[in-house]
Amino acid sequence: MPMQLVDPLQDHPPGLQCAGLASVFLAACRVHRINPYDVLASAASMMADTIHGERPEFRALRLYAEHDLK
C-alpha cells in the first residue's frame, strides 16, 4: 500500500515529494490527534531490525524510493 500512495509523486521534484508526504502525514496526525513525533519514532523502530538487518517490507519501500522517486 505505501508504494501505491507515493507512486504519483515520482513525477515531481524531491522537495515537492517530501512536502506532499509531510503535509498528508501531519494532516492525518492532526485529524486523529496523534503526536507526529511519536509516529515517526514508532515508524523508525518498525523499519529497523537489529538482529536480521533491514526488514523485507521496508527494504522494498526503500528500494522503490531510491529508484522510482528520484
C-alpha positions in Angstrom: 0.0 0.0 0.0 2.7 2.6 0.7 4.0 2.4 -2.8 0.6 2.9 -4.2 0.3 6.1 -2.2 3.6 7.5 -3.2 3.7 6.4 -6.9 2.1 9.6 -8.2 4.8 11.6 -6.6 7.6 10.3 -8.8 6.9 12.9 -11.5 7.6 15.8 -9.1 10.9 17.2 -7.7 12.3 15.7 -4.5 11.4 18.8 -2.3 7.8 18.7 -3.5 7.6 14.9 -2.9 8.7 15.3 0.7 6.5 18.4 1.3 3.5 16.5 -0.1 4.1 13.4 2.0 4.8 15.5 5.1 1.6 17.5 4.6 -0.6 14.4 4.3 1.2 12.9 7.3 0.7 16.0 9.5 -3.0 16.3 8.4 -3.6 12.7 9.3 -1.9 13.0 12.7 -4.0 16.2 13.5 -7.3 14.5 12.5 -6.5 11.5 14.6 -5.0 13.6 17.4 -1.8 11.6 17.3 1.6 13.2 18.1 3.6 13.1 14.8 6.9 12.7 16.6 5.6 9.6 18.4 4.5 8.2 15.0 7.9 8.9 13.4 9.7 7.3 16.3 7.4 4.2 16.0 7.9 4.0 12.3 11.7 4.3 12.7 11.6 1.4 15.2 9.4 -0.7 12.8 11.8 0.0 9.9 14.8 -1.2 12.0 15.6 -4.8 12.7 18.9 -5.0 14.5 19.0 -8.8 14.6 18.4 -9.7 10.9 19.1 -6.3 9.2 16.5 -4.4 7.3 13.0 -5.9 7.3 12.0 -7.1 3.8 8.8 -4.9 3.5 10.8 -1.8 4.4 13.7 -2.8 2.1 11.2 -2.9 -0.7 9.9 0.5 0.2 13.5 1.9 0.4 14.4 0.4 -3.0 11.3 1.9 -4.5 12.1 5.3 -3.1 15.7 5.1 -4.3 14.8 4.0 -7.8 11.4 5.5 -8.6 11.2 8.7 -6.5 14.4 10.2 -7.7 
